[in-house]
């Protein structure tokens, strides 16, 4: 029975929100929030606005490291 309880605890834990640090890859500032990609790339809103011409096309942006398409909202 304890194995079943342990499995349920593990399943719940992966859904918890990440409480790590956000460090922008462009300006290297530690901030409370950054746009982020599962590959680890993070960009703050200020740097994102400066680089919108190269990484964004409306409601989506493309990660410059792995080229995944991400949503801005």
N, C-alpha and C positions, 0 to 999 in steps of 0.2 A: 504494500500500500504506500509506503514512503516513496518508492520510485515514481509512482504516478503523481504524487504531490510535487516532487522535485521537477518533473517534466513540465507541469503546469506553471511553476515558478519561472522556469527558463523561457517558456513561451511568452509570458507576460513581459519579461525584462527587455526583450529586443524591441518592443514597441514604445518604450519610454523615450522621451525627448532627450537628445544629446545635450549635455551640460558642459561641453568643452569650451575652449577659448576660440574666438574668431580673430584671426590675424589676416589682414589683407595682404595678398601676394604682391600688390603694386606699391603701396605706400608703407607697408610693414607695421601699420598701427594695429594695436589690439583694441577691438571694438565689441560692443554688446551684440551686434548683428552684422553679418555679411551675406551676400549672395554666395551660395556654395554648391559644389558639385561633389558627387560621391567619390570622385578620384582624389579629392583633397584640395582642389583649387578654390580659393575664396577671394572675393573682391567686394570692397565696401561700396556704399551707394555713391559717394563722391567720385571715386575712381571709375565706377560703372558709368556715371553720367559723362565723364571726360572721354571714355572709350566706347561709348554707345555706337559710334559710326563703324567700329570694327567687329563688335561682338553681338550686337543686338539688331533685331528686325521686328519691332513692335513688342508683343507680349512674350517673346521668347529670346533667349540668348544662347550662344554657342560657346562652350568651354574651350578656351584656347589650348588647354593641355591635352584633353582627350577627344574633343570635338563632339561631345554629347549635346543634344538640344535640351535646354532647361527652360522652365517657366519662370517669369519674373515675379509673379504674384503667389 
